[in-house]
Amino acid sequence: MRDKLLNDLVTAMKNQDKETLSVLRMVKGAIQLEEINKHHELTDDEVIGVLSKQIKTRKESILEFEKAERTDLIEKTNREIEILNKYMPEQLSTEEVLKIIDEAFDNINPTSSSDMGKIMGYVNPKLKGKADMSFVSKTIKEKLSNATINKN
């Protein structure tokens, strides 16, 4: 994964694709920073984690740009997200994500919202990089609150 990113960086340089080059340079910097922090070369899963953070940051930026009505920046940021998504594993459908969350609830049988960590620990390895984790977290919280309401 890391090698593919670096090869594509060189290709973007040769093709003078400034937009792709800019995005890949930022990703390369983020990967290098993470490698320095972790004291080892990142695995593919860790690189996917870095890419996920980059995408999440850009999605948050889009929300701010929408408030400021900066359509030019929204378009640019959306193009950056498209470039980053090329390196992400195929995303699971909402149904597939909900099925994994249901599986976690069946296996763990949570009794209160304090079991959130157990459920996240169960779904995280299966969903990380393949689903929007903020959606996953929100869905689990809702399901936990409904489960505790129904038990009372």
C-alpha positions as CSV (number, residue, x, y, z in Angstrom):
1,M,0.0,0.0,0.0
2,R,2.7,2.4,1.0
3,D,4.8,1.5,-2.1
4,K,1.7,2.0,-4.3
5,L,1.3,5.5,-2.9
6,L,4.9,6.4,-3.4
7,N,4.9,5.0,-7.0
8,D,1.7,7.0,-7.8
9,L,3.5,10.1,-6.3
10,V,6.3,9.7,-8.8
11,T,3.8,9.1,-11.6
12,A,1.9,12.3,-10.7
13,M,5.2,14.1,-10.6
14,K,6.1,12.9,-14.1
15,N,2.6,13.6,-15.5
16,Q,2.6,17.1,-13.8
17,D,-0.7,16.3,-12.1
18,K,-0.4,19.0,-9.5
19,E,-3.6,18.1,-7.6
20,T,-2.8,14.4,-7.2
21,L,0.8,15.3,-6.4
22,S,-0.3,17.7,-3.7
23,V,-2.6,15.2,-2.0
24,L,-0.1,12.3,-2.2
25,R,2.6,14.5,-0.7
26,M,0.4,15.4,2.2
27,V,-0.4,11.7,2.7
28,K,3.3,10.8,2.5
29,G,4.1,13.3,5.2
30,A,1.3,12.0,7.4
31,I,2.6,8.4,6.9
32,Q,6.1,9.5,7.7
33,L,5.0,11.3,10.8
34,E,3.1,8.2,12.0
35,E,6.1,6.0,11.3
36,I,8.2,8.3,13.5
37,N,5.7,8.2,16.3
38,K,5.3,4.4,16.1
39,H,9.0,3.7,15.5
40,H,8.4,1.3,12.6
41,E,7.3,1.1,9.0
42,L,3.5,1.2,8.9
43,T,1.5,-1.9,7.9
44,D,-1.1,-1.7,5.2
45,D,-3.8,-1.5,7.9
46,E,-2.0,1.4,9.6
47,V,-1.6,3.2,6.2
48,I,-5.4,2.8,5.7
49,G,-5.9,4.3,9.2
50,V,-3.8,7.3,8.1
51,L,-5.8,7.6,4.9
52,S,-9.0,7.4,6.9
53,K,-7.9,10.3,9.1
54,Q,-7.0,12.3,6.0
55,I,-10.5,11.7,4.6
56,K,-12.2,12.4,7.9
57,T,-10.3,15.7,8.2
58,R,-11.3,16.8,4.7
59,K,-15.0,15.9,5.4
60,E,-14.9,18.0,8.5
61,S,-13.4,20.9,6.4
62,I,-16.2,20.6,3.9
63,L,-18.7,21.2,6.7
64,E,-16.9,24.4,7.6
65,F,-16.6,25.5,4.0
66,E,-20.4,25.0,3.6
67,K,-21.0,27.3,6.6
68,A,-18.8,29.9,4.9
69,E,-20.4,29.2,1.5
70,R,-17.0,28.5,-0.1
71,T,-18.1,26.3,-3.1
72,D,-14.6,26.6,-4.6
73,L,-13.0,25.0,-1.5
74,I,-15.8,22.4,-1.3
75,E,-15.1,21.3,-4.8
76,K,-11.3,21.1,-4.3
77,T,-11.7,19.2,-1.1
78,N,-14.1,16.7,-2.7
79,R,-11.6,16.1,-5.4
80,E,-9.0,15.4,-2.8
81,I,-11.3,12.9,-1.1
82,E,-11.8,11.2,-4.4
83,I,-8.1,10.8,-4.9
84,L,-7.7,9.4,-1.3
85,N,-10.6,7.0,-1.8
86,K,-8.7,5.3,-4.6
87,Y,-6.4,3.8,-2.0
88,M,-9.1,2.8,0.5
89,P,-10.4,-0.8,0.6
90,E,-13.9,-1.1,-0.9
91,Q,-16.4,0.4,1.5
92,L,-19.1,-1.9,3.0
93,S,-22.7,-1.1,2.3
94,T,-24.9,0.2,5.1
95,E,-26.6,-3.2,5.3
96,E,-23.3,-5.0,5.7
97,V,-22.2,-2.6,8.5
98,L,-25.5,-3.0,10.3
99,K,-25.2,-6.8,10.0
100,I,-21.8,-6.7,11.7
101,I,-23.1,-4.4,14.4
102,D,-26.1,-6.8,15.0
103,E,-23.6,-9.7,15.2
104,A,-21.6,-7.8,17.8
105,F,-24.8,-7.2,19.9
106,D,-25.7,-10.9,19.6
107,N,-22.3,-12.1,20.8
108,I,-21.8,-9.5,23.5
109,N,-25.3,-9.0,24.8
110,P,-24.7,-5.5,26.2
111,T,-26.6,-4.5,29.3
112,S,-25.9,-0.8,29.3
113,S,-24.1,2.0,27.5
114,S,-20.9,1.1,29.4
115,D,-20.6,-1.9,27.0
116,M,-19.9,0.5,24.2
117,G,-16.2,-0.2,24.4
118,K,-16.7,-4.0,24.1
119,I,-18.9,-3.6,21.1
120,M,-16.5,-1.2,19.4
121,G,-13.6,-3.6,20.2
122,Y,-15.6,-6.3,18.4
123,V,-16.6,-4.3,15.3
124,N,-13.4,-2.2,14.9
125,P,-11.2,-4.9,13.3
126,K,-14.0,-5.9,10.9
127,L,-15.0,-2.3,9.9
128,K,-11.9,-0.1,10.2
129,G,-11.1,1.4,6.8
130,K,-14.2,-0.2,5.3
131,A,-16.8,1.9,6.9
132,D,-17.3,5.4,8.3
133,M,-16.5,4.8,11.9
134,S,-18.5,7.9,13.1
135,F,-21.6,6.3,11.5
136,V,-20.7,3.0,13.2
137,S,-20.2,4.7,16.6
138,K,-23.5,6.7,16.3
139,T,-25.4,3.6,15.2
140,I,-24.1,1.6,18.2
141,K,-24.9,4.4,20.6
142,E,-28.5,4.5,19.3
143,K,-28.8,0.8,19.5
144,L,-27.4,0.7,23.0
145,S,-29.8,3.4,24.2
146,N,-32.8,1.6,22.6
147,A,-31.7,-1.7,24.2
148,T,-31.4,-0.2,27.7
149,I,-34.8,1.6,27.3
150,N,-36.4,-1.7,26.2
151,K,-35.0,-3.6,29.2
152,N,-36.3,-1.1,31.7
